[in-house]
Amino acid sequence: MKKRVKARREPAPGQPINLRILGEYLNLSPATISLVLNDAPGVRAIPQETRDRVRAAAAKFDYRPSFYARSLRKRQTFSIGVLVPDLSDSYSGQVLTGVEQYLIEEGYFYLTASHRRKPDLIEEYPRMLMERSVEGFILIDTVLQHGLKLPAVAVAGHRDIPGITNVVLDQRRAAELTLRHLYKLGHRKIAFMRGGSHSSDADDRWECLRIVAKELGIDIRPELTVLLKSLASTPELGFDPACELLSRKVQFTAMVCYNDIAAIGAIRAIMDHGMRVPDDISVVGFDDIQGAAFHNPSLTTIRQPLHEMGTVAARTLLQRVRGEAIDPYVAPILPELVIRESTCPPRERPSQRSEVKALRRRQGARTG
């Protein structure tokens, strides 16, 4: 005898769709439909044909699983709080792409707050995000003074704070790549832009540059050093400090900038002073933001794998949220030197050329 199939009951026009209504339409239990739509463990035991029917019906009636019901059932909100200095900042933006891609794949949503490096907002935003029931935090280039009440991962975090996992670039390796590149080109008089304390990488990066410069015999002269004070995320960050260096009338053949944005501003300042990059002054940036390769001249820089750092941060945080990660630190991520058009060997200045000619004449007279 042929099995009798119960006739489908079409929902009335405008009728709210829920699991019971879908169950009556498909002749399936609400539990089966919930398993399929939430892609829950055990869903593979349900025949593929049934899963396809459920998804097709959900699409037909524009039904979506209740986020609140899912949250209550699992006691999770599937949301993460992300703190950044400035959403328009290229550094933060590239890290966020890695964070976003990984969280989406894991079924998580994120809330972003831009604190613009204001200490009061850095204190207040985590509390506001916790009121919205986030499960953890990702902090991008954000200087923390203390731990948080939820699992947290800091990108470019260098402080040993309980409960904070740090994702950091190997700054010592970055300093070696930068200064050895300039040293091999022949540069000895090098100017430096030092990052301000508002940036979480600043102190560690500067200390590594000092150590490597000493190893190479490069003098870091106070008159060729300038501290970045601006909080801007635009080329203005490096423009005024470069003008200050140039106004001191102390000769230098290369400039190490704190980041790419500052380097682009510095190049503009050098050009405004009637000089060329790299013919008169070589310039090195840091980060390898998306515009670095397209600037004129294209920027020699230290590449941070920013997308990868965001992915590592998101993966590490979810491991901690799920109780899988124990280690307080992530292994440092390796940088890469990208050589482009903004560096070259220092050219001889007129005074240098005359000194060389005089030396050759004296040598010729002695051998004559």
Sequence and secondary structure as in RCSB ss.txt:
>XXXX:A:sequence
MKKRVKARREPAPGQPINLRILGEYLNLSPATISLVLNDAPGVRAIPQETRDRVRAAAAKFDYRPSFYARSLRKR
QTFSIGVLVPDLSDSYSGQVLTGVEQYLIEEGYFYLTASHRRKPDLIEEYPRMLMERSVEGFILIDTVLQHGLKL
PAVAVAGHRDIPGITNVVLDQRRAAELTLRHLYKLGHRKIAFMRGGSHSSDADDRWECLRIVAKELGIDIRPELT
VLLKSLASTPELGFDPACELLSRKVQFTAMVCYNDIAAIGAIRAIMDHGMRVPDDISVVGFDDIQGAAFHNPSLT
TIRQPLHEMGTVAARTLLQRVRGEAIDPYVAPILPELVIRESTCPPRERPSQRSEVKALRRRQGARTG
>XXXX:A:secstr
            TT    HHHHHHHHT  HHHHHHHHTT TTGGGS HHHHHHHHHHHHHTT    HHHHHHHHT
   EEEEEES TT HHHHHHHHHHHHHHHHTT EEEEEE TT HHHHHHHHHHHHHTT S EEEES   SS  SS
 EEEET  S  TTEEEE B HHHHHHHHHHHHHHHT  SEEEEE  TTSTTHHHHHHHHHHHHHHHT    GGGE
EE     SSTHHHHHHHHHHHHTT   SEEE SSHHHHHHHHHHHHHTT  TTTT EEEEEE  TTGGGSSS  E
EEE  HHHHHHHHHHHHHHHHTT    SB   B  EEE  TT       HHHHHHHHHHHHHHHHHH 
